[in-house]
Amino acid sequence: MTLERIIEPKEYLPNERKLFSNAMLKAMIIPLLIEQLLQMVVGLADTMMVSHAGEAVVAGVGLDTMIYTIFIYLFTAIAAGGSVVVSQYIGSKERSSANLAASQIYTIATIISLISMVLMLLFGNVLLAKMYPDTEAMTMDACKTYMWIVSISFPANALYNAGCAIYRSMGKTSVTMKVSLVTNIINVIGNAIGIFVLHAGAAGVAWPTTLSWYVAAIIMTALCFKKTGSVNIELPDMLRLDFQMDKRILGVAIPNSIENTLFQAAKVVLGMLVATFGTSQIAANTTGQTFWSLAACMSVSMGSVFITIIGQCVGAGDSGAARWYMIKLVKLSLFLAIIWNAFVMILTPILLPLYSLSAETKQLIIIIVAIHNIFAAIIQPFSGPLSSGLRAAGDVRFTMWASIFSTVICRTILSFILAKWLGLGVIGIALAMCLDWCIKAALDIWRFLSGRWMDKKII
């Protein structure tokens, strides 16, 4: 039996209603996976190189990343909100409205990222000192250094995400993959120089990251101005605020931002909890998250595919096609996630000797990666990609509240119970995360089966 027969829903769409062939799906998915993989490989390389600067630096960068990622999620949410609107306009064949939406993504991203950068440059050190008062001095020094430098990258990160969202809305994922390849090469080379040649510690990783984001932003922005695709940005539209279009974009972006920001805020709270466990467990959690991200890249890639395909189906007014593709893509996500997570689990003990970490830390990493990958293989496709599909259809409020309940409330409470009260440490953190996915998956499946997501409208 072929893969197509396994993942095709039993109720076949007539050929003329199949907006995306299997070849088109493959052309979207493979570059997205390669792009995610590149980012994760660079993340692995970063933590490997930083580990040679000492566990205090690894721990400091890890604690800082939890805060930094809040802003990255904010910029990603703006881009994702815009991509839903652009995808739906592409589906409805409204080129001028799609161009306006794309331009306004850039406008909103620029304004919010500049405000975020200024706030963190002014108050970042105070925030870190308040959040991690008991952290060792060397760890805090690394944390402050990394935060100050990467804050400068916020505008570039936001514009890069905006450009990628526009190209993914068109299904041109090979373009974003190539740009990611170039910028990640810059990052890796810069990290090697910063750590091994300049011996700059946290700064040796932070400056290459900032530089690579600016290179990526310049390239993606230049590409988005080109009029050869089905969507492009226009300078006059970028220099003004179109409140009607902004309302549509923010109508998706704000719930998504709240969802992502609260999700990361919960992680920051848990990071503060982890910070009380000692340097070894902090380092295990930091390095383990890199492997978790590598394992999750399949589901992350499929989330972008859901947004493009479901968004265009809904924009075309074809709810039947949207439902059909939702089922097909969930099956495909599950199939790919099982294979990918098994591969990452096999890879983990092979890569760990490259890290300059203690035996205790490495043992903890293997345990938490195993827990993560089992659930990421069989549960995360329903709690991640399926949620992206519901959001692409316009069901953004449900996905927001479901995520707040499962992650902010359930995950946080379970983490304190398992990690602190039962004394499981970072193992308890991993278990609570996986239970969060189970709750979110159950809610998303119920919502999909109810059919109420098909009643939502954005454009």
N, C-alpha and C positions, 0 to 999 in steps of 0.2 A: 504494500500500500504506500503511495507517495505521500510526501508531506502535504501537498495541496489537498488531497482527499481527507487527510486527518484534520486540517484546520478549517476547511470550507464548511460553513454552516449547512445543515441538511436542506434548508429551504434556499435553493439557488436563486440568485437574481438573474433575470434575463440578461443576456450578454450586453445588450445596448445600455443597460443600467449599471454595468460594472464600470464605475468611473476610474478605478485604479486596477490595472492588471497586476498579476503576480510579478511580472518583470519590473513594473513601476515601483511596486512595494520594495522589491529587492534593491532597486537603484536608490531608494531613499534610506533604507535600513542599514545597509552595509557601510556607507560613508558616515552615518551617524554613530554607528558602533565603533568604527575606526577612530573617529574624532573623540568619543568618550574614552576609548582605550588609550589614546595618546595623552589625554589629560591625566588619566589615572597613572600611566607609566611615569609621567613627569612628577606626579605626586609621590610615587614610590621613590623615584630618584631623589626628590627633595628630602624626604625623610631619611633615606639612606645616607645622603651627604651630610645633613644636619646632625645625624647621630654621631658622626665623627668629631663634632664640636662638643660632645658631651650630653648626658641625659638631661641636664638642667636646661640646655638650649632647646632640646626636643620638647620638653615639658612646657617651656615658656612659649614657644611658637604654637604648640597645641592649644594652650589656654587662650591665647590671643586669637587664633583662627576661629574659635567658637563665636567671638564677638564680630570679627571681620566678616564671617559668613552671613551674619544677619543682614548686612548691607548688600552682599552679593545676592542673597535671596530677594531682597527688595528690588534690585535692578533686574533680576531675572523675572520677577513677577510682573513688572511693568512691560518687559519685552513679551512675555507670554500672553499677557492681556491684549497687547496690540496684535500679536500673531493670530489670536482667535478672531479678532475683528477683520484683519486683513484676509485671512483664509476664507471667512464667510463672504466677503466682498468678491474675492476671486471666484468662489462658487457661484455667486449671483451675476458674475461677469460685469461688475461695475468698476471699470479701470480707474476712473477719476477719484472715486471714493476710496478705493484701495490705496492709491497714491497719497491721498490726504491722510489716511490713517497711518500709513508708514512714516510720513513726515512728522506727524504729531507724536509718534513713539519717540523719535529723536528729541523733539522739543521737551517732552515731559522728562525723559531720561536725563537730559542735560541739566535741567533745573534741579531735580531731586538729588542727583549725584554731586553737584557742586555744593549744595547745602550740607549734604552728609559729610563731604570732605572737610569743609570748614569746621563743622561741629567736632569731628574727631581730632583734627589737628589742635584745636583749642582745649578740648576737655578729655581727650583719650587717656592721658596718663592718670588723671584724677579718677576716671571711671575704673581703670584697672586696679588702682590702689584700693578703691572701695570694695571692689568685687572679690579680690583675692588678697585680703589683708595678712593671711598667715603663710603666704607663699614665700619660699626661700629667696634670698636676695638675688642670687644669680639667675634664677628662673624669672623673677620679675624684671630684671634688667633686659633679658632677651625679649620678654613680652612687650615691654615699652618700645624697644627699638624697632621690632617688627611692625607694631601697630602704627607708629608714626610714619614709617616709609610707605607701607601699603595703602594708607589712607590717601596718599597722593594719587594712587591708581584708580580711585573711585570713578571719576568721569570717563576714563578710558574703558573701564570695565562695563559701565552702563551703555556706552555707545557701541561697543563690540557686541554686547548681548542684543541690543536693538537691531543691529545689522544682521546678525545671525537669525533672529526671529523672522525678519522680513524674507530672507532667502529660504528659510525652512518652510514658510507659508507657501512659497512657490514650489516646494518640493525639491529645490536645488541644494541638497545636502552635501553634494560633492564639493561645492564651492567652500562652504564653511569648514569642511574637512581639510582642504588644502591650506586655508588660512591658519587653521589650528596647528597643522604640521609645521609651518614656518615659525610661528610664534613659540611653539613648544621647543623647537630646536634652539631658538634664542635663549629661552629660559634655562634649559639644561646646561648649555655652554656657560651661560652667566653664573649659574649656581656652582659649577665646577671651579670656575675662576674665583668666585667669592669665598668658597669654603677652603679649597685646597691650595690656592695660590696666594690669595690675600688674607686668608685665615680670619675672615670678617664675621664669623658666627651667624647670628640671626640676620644681620644686615646683608651678609653675603647671599642669602636666599631672597630677601625682601626686594632689593634693588633690581635684580633680574626679572622678578615677577612683575614689578611696576613697569619696567621698560617693555616687556613682552606684551602687556596689555595695551600700551600706547601704540605699538606697532600694529597689533591686531585691530584696534579701533580705527586707525587711519586707513588700513586696507579695506575693511568692511564698509566704511563710510564712502570711500571712493567707488566701490562696487555698486553700492545702493543708488548712487547718482546716475549710473548707466541706465539708459532707456531700452536696452535690448531685451529685458525680461518682461514678465506680465505685470510687474509692480516696480516703481522706482520712487525715490524721494525727490522733492522739489524744494529749493532754497527758500522761495517766497512762503511756502507753506510751513517751513520750519521756523521762520522768523515771526510767526504769529500764533495766537492761541485760538483754535476753533472749538468753542465750548461744546457744541453738539457732538463733534467727533470725540473730543476728550472725555465727554460723559460716557460714551460707548466704551472707549478704551479703559477708563478708570472703573467702569462698572464691572469689568472682569478683573482688572489689575488690583483694585483695592481689596476685594475679598481674598484674592490670591496672595496679596502682600501681607494681609493680616494673618492668613493661614501660615505662610512661610515664616513671617517674622515671629509669630508666637511659637512656631515649631522650633526655630533656632533659639528663641529666648528660653524655651524649656531646656534646650541642650546646654545653654549657658548656665542655667541653674544647676543642672546635673554636672556640668563641668566644675562648678564651685564645690559640689559634693565630692567629685572625684579628686579635687585638689586637696581634700583632707585625708586621702588614702596613702599619701606618700609618693615619692618620685618614681618608684618602679611601676606602680599602678597607673600613674599619670602618663608615663612613657608608653606603657602597654596600650592604654586607651587611645593615645595619639596615633601610634603606629597602627593599631588595630583598625582605626577609622579609615586609614589609607587603604587597607585591604578590603574593608567593607565597601568603600567607594568603588574600588575596582570590581568587586562582585556585583554591585548594584548598577553598573554602567549599562547593562543590557536593558533593564527596566527603564532607566532614564532615557535611553535612546528611543525606546518604543513610545514613551510619553510624547515625544516630539512628533512621532508619526501619527499618533492618535489625534493630536491637535490639527495637523494639516488635513488629514483625510476626513475626520468627522466634521471639522469646521467647514470644509468645502461642500460636503454632502448637505449639511444643514443650510448653508448659504444658497445652495441650489434648490432648497425646498423639498428635498427627498429624504424624509424621515425613515422610510423603509430601507434605503441604502445605508443610512447612518447606523441603524440597528444591526443590519447585516455585517457591516464592516466592524462594528464594535465587537461582535461575537468572534469574528475571524481573527481580529488583531489580539484579543485576549488569549485565544488558543495559541496563536503564534508566540506571544509574549511568554506564556507558560512553558512552551516547548524549548524556546531559546534560553530562558532563565535556568532551567534545570541543567542543561548542558554547560552553560557558562559558569554557574556557581560550582559545579563539580570540578571544572577545570581550575578555577581559582583556589579551591580547597587543596587540590593536588600541588598547585604552584607555591602555596604559602610556606611549607617547611623547606622548600628548595631556595626561596628567596631570603628567609630569615637569617641564615649565616652571613649575609652581606651587611646586616645591621650590627653596629657596634653597641649591643645591648647585653644586659646580664641574662643568665640562663633563666632566672625566675621570670623576668619580663617576657622573654621569648615563649616560655611555656604558657603564660597567661594569654599571649597573643593568639597562639594556636587554638586555645579553648574558645575564646570569644569569636574568632573567625569561623570556627566550626558551627557554633550556635547560630551566628548570623546567616551563614550560607544555606543552612537547611531551610530556614524560614524564607530567605530571599528567593529561593528556588521555587517554592510551592505556594507562598502567600503573597509576596510583594507584587506580582503581576496584577493581582486584584485590588491592592491598596494603592498602587502607584499609577501605572498606565491606564487602568480603567477609570480612575479618578480624573485623569487628564482628558479622557474621552467625554466624560460628563461635563467637564468644564468647557471643552470646545463646543459643546452643544448649547452652552449658555447657562448650565445649571450650577452657577458659581457659588451661590449662597449655601446650597446643600453641602458641597464639597468643603467649604470653609468651616461650617459648623461641625461636620463629621470629623474633620481633622482636629479642630479645637478640642472636641470631646475625647477623641482617642489618644491624641498626642499630649496636649497641654495638661489635661486632667488625668487620664488613666496612666499614661506613660510616666509622668512625674511622680504620682502617688506610688505606683508599683516600683519605681526605681528606689525610692526611699525605703520602702518595705523590704525589698530584696537585697539592695546593696548595703544599706546601713543597718537596719534593724535585724536582718537575718545574717548580716556579716559576709555577704557574698562578694562585696567589692565590685570591680568592673564586670565580673561575670553576671552579677545581678542587674547591672546597667544594660548588658546585652540582652538578657532575658526579658526585661521590661520593654525594650525596643521591639522585640519580636511579638510580644503580646499586644502591643500597640497596633502593629500591622494586622494582626488577626481581627481585632475589633474594627479597624477601618475597612478591611476587606469585606467583612460581613455587612457593614452599612452600605458600601458601594454596590455590592451585589444586589442587596434588597432594593436600592434605588433604581438600578438598571432594570430589574425584573418588573418593577411597578410601572415603568413606562412614563412616569411623570417628568423625566428629564427631557422628553420630546416636546413638552408644552412650552419650553422657554424660548425667548427670542431676544436677539441683540441688535440686529440691523433691520 
